[in-house]
Amino acid sequence: MSNPNNTWVAEFILLGFPELHHLQGLLFGSFLTIYVVTVLENLVIVGTIRASHQLHTPMYFFLANLSVLETFYTTVTVPKLLVSLLAGVGIISFSGCLTQLFLFLSLGSSECFLLSTMACDRYLAICHPLRYPALMGWRLCLYLALSAWLGGFLASFVSITLISRLRFCGPNVLNHFFCDISPLLQLSCSDTTTIETLDFVAALAVLATSLLVTVVSYAHILATVLRIPGRGSRQKAFSTCASHLVVVVIFYTTTIFMYARPHAISSFNLNKLVSVVYSVVTPLLNPIIYCLQNRDIREALTKLLHVPDPS
């Protein structure tokens, strides 16, 4: 991902939110608070799962992976945004821009694969409860989690390789708060038709594959839950995956809107608004959703907080 010889622009200026320049201090405080809370939330979830023996199950193993992934996901963009807001101008090198884009796309793709893996886990647990312990062993869990992480990186490698070969002759003002594909391609003086098409196909393949697995899993889950006698039993069965379903809906709605389209959205203000939702707000809400909706995590966290100090 080094700067090729035919690339003339050495750095980009991240425009950020010029229409909100008079609220720069408020934006900095808001994004800083959201980032710190997001990191702390995910660290609490990972620490709780690690410290609580009753949470050492495949479901919470994948949830811990999701928390780690989302910590990295928001760290790719928000710290650079905070520096830009503090300095009044955002400057990022060409190689830094490609690195940020690669990590952002990779982690986003990994989250797609991980969410579909979690849906499969819930399908096996609810639809095949007797076979679940034998089917979802720790070796398979580790393999699936590793595949989700590596799959995301491999899915983004081709796109970044192609983008790195484009020519950027100027201007170098990128109308966004981080290096995203659409505003970056707008600055290229090369023909980007092929890359836009390939990027659309790659994004659609990742999203469609993972979403299809998730939808099929939840269709089977819903059919199984509806056959369970007693309303209370049905609610108890579905409550184990309700929080995951909410996270899936939020994540895929915004991601599909941004990336599963053949042409860039003309309104970059709309681009930035949606980007804030899925790159900043969603990682903040996901741990809250899991903690508030998940009784096991609430109980484990309560026990940990009430453990007497051995000293």
N, C-alpha and C positions, 0 to 999 in steps of 0.2 A: 504493500500500500504506500510505497514511497512516491514522491513527486516525480512523475515522468518528465522526460526532456521536452515534450511538446506542450507542457502545461506552463502558461505564462503567469498566472496568478499565484503568488506565493502564500497569500493569506486572505481570509474573508472577514468582513465586518458583519457581525450579527446585529441586525437592526433592532431586534427585541420588540418592545411595545412603545413605539414613538408617540402614538396617540394618547398614551397614558404617562407621558414624561413628567407631568406635574404631580403624579402620584408615585414617583419612583421610590420614595422612602417607604410608603405604605406597601408597595409591591415587594420590596426587599424584605420587610418584616413579615409579610404574609407567607412568601415562599420559604423563608428561613424557618418559620414556625412549622409549616407543613412538612418540610424536609426532616427537621429534627424529630417531630412527632412520628412521622412515617418510619424512620430508622428505629426509634425506640420501640414502637409497636411491634415491628417484625423481630427485633432482638428479644423482646419479652416472649413472643410466641415460640421462637426457636429455643430459648432458654427453658421455658415451661415444658415443652415437649421433651427436651433432653433430660430434664431433672425429674420428670414424673414417669414412673415405671408403667402406670396404667395407660399412658399415651404412646407406648412403644409398640405401635401397630402400623401396618402399611398406610392406612388413611392419614395418620399424623406424620408419618415419615415423608409422604408427598407434600403435606401442608408445610412442613418445615423447609423443604426444598423450595416451595413457592415463596415463602417468606424471604429466604436468602436471595432468590432470583429477583424479587421485587425491590429488595434493598439495593442491589446492583443496578437494576433498571432505572430507578429514580436518581441514583448517584451519577449516572452517565450524563444527565442533562442539567439537573438543578444546581449543583455547585458552580458550574460554569455560568449559569444564568445569574446566580447571586454575585459572582465576581463582576459580571458585566453591569449589573444594576448598581453595584457599589462604585465602580470606576466611571460609570456614565457612558461607556462604550464597550462593545464586545468584539474582541479580536481573536481569531483562531487561525492557526496555520493550516495549510492545505492538508498536510499529513494528519494533523490533529482533527480536522474536520472529517476526513475519511475514517479515522479511528473511532470517533464518536458515533458516526453513522453506522459503522460496522457493528459496534457493540450494542447500539440501540436496536437495530434490526435483529441481531442474533438473539438478544435476550427476549425481545418481543416474540420471535418465532419459537424460542424455547418455552415461553409461557403458554403458547398455543398447544404445543405437544404435551406439556405437563398437565394442563387443564383436561385434555382429552384422556390422558393416563389416569387422572383422578376420577373421571367419569367411568372409565372401565373398571376401576377398583370398586366404586360404589355399585356398579352393575353386578359384579361377582358377589359382593357382600350381601346384596338384597335378593338377587334372583337365584343365586346358588350358595346359600349360607352354609350348607353342610360340606360342600366341596371347597369353600373359600380358603380355609387354612392351608389346605394342600396345594391349591392353585396359586395363591399369592404368597409364595415363600420369600424370605429376605433376599435370596440371591436374585430372584426375578425382580423384586422391588428395586434393588440397586441397579440392575441392568436397565430397567425402564426409565429410572431417573437419569442415569448417565446418557441413555439414548436421547432423552428430551433435551438435555443440555447440548450434546454434540450435534444433534439434528438441527438445532437453531443456528449454531455456528456454520455448519455446512450449507444450510439453506441461504445464508446471507453472503457467503464467500464469493459466489459467482457474480452477484450484483455489484459488490464492491470492486471486484477485479475489473469489470466492464466500466464502471464509473471512473476508476482511476486512470483509464486510458483516454478519457475525454479531454478536450482542450478547453481551458478557461482563459479567455483573452481579456476579460474585463467587460463590464464593471464587476467589482468584487463585493458589493453590498448584498447580503443574503437576508431577505425579508422573513426572518424567523428568529426564534430565541435559541435554536440549536440547529445542527446540520441535519436536515431531513431531505428526503429524495426529491420531492417536488420543487421546492425553492432552489435546490442545488442544480437540478437539470435546467431550470430557467436561465441560469447564468452561463451555461456552456455555449461556446461558439461552434461546437460540433453538431452533427445531426444526431439527435437523441431519440429518433422514432423507434429504432430497433431496441434500444435499452428500455424505453418506456414500455414497449410491448412485452419484452422478456421479464421486466420487473413486475408488470401486471400479472403475467402468467405464473411467475414464481410466488407472488403474494397470494394469488387465488388458489394455487395448489396447496400452500401451507394452511391457509384459512379454511378452504373447502374440506381438505382431508381431516384436519383436527375437528372441525365443526361437525362433519358427518359422523365421525366416531362418537362425539359427544351427544348428538341428537339421537342416534340409534340407541346408545346406552340408556339415555333417559326415557326413550319410548318404551324400552323393555322394563325399566324400573317402574314407570307409571302403570304399565299393564299389570305388573306383579303386585304393586301396592294396592291397586283397585280390587284385586282378588282376595286381599287379606280381610277376613271377617272382623267387624268391629271398627268403629270410627277412631277410637283411641289408638288401636293397634296400627291403623293406617297412618295416622299422624306421627306416631313414634317412628315408624319405618322411614317415612319420607323426610323427617326432621334431620336425619343424619346427612342428607345431601342437599337440603334446602339452601344453606349458605353457599355451597359450591355452585349451585344453579344460579343464584343471584350474581355472583362474581362472574360467571360465564356470560350471562346476558349483558352485563355492563361492558366487559372487556371486548366481546365480539361486536357489539353494536358500534362502538367508536372505532375499532380497528378496521372493520369492514368498510365503514364510511370513508376512512382515510386512504386505505391501500388497495382495496378490491375494486378498482376503477381503471379503465384504460387510459384516461387523460387526467392531468392535474387539475385540481379545482382552481378556478380563476381567482376566487376571493381568498387571499392569503390571510386576511383577518379571520375568516371562518376556519382556515387551516390551523391557525395558531390557537384559536379558542378550543377546537376539538383536541389539539395536541396537548393543551393544558389539562384537559379532562383525563385523557388516557395515560399521560406520562407523569402527572403530578397528583391529581385528585383521586384517581382510581387506586393507586398504591396506598394512599392514605385511608381510603374507605375499606379496602379488602380486609385488613386485620381487624377492623372494628366489626365488620359483618361476621367474620368467623368467630370472634370472641363473644359477641352478643348472642349469636344464634347457636353456639356450640356449648352445650351444658358440660361436657367433659373438660373442655379447656377452662371454663369458668371455675369448675370445682377444683381442678388441679392447681390453678393459679391461686385460688383462695387458700388451699392447704399450704402452698409454698409461702404465702405471705404471713401465715399464722404459725409457721414453724418457730419454736422458741430458740433464741440465740444460745448456742452451746457454751458460750463464754459466760 
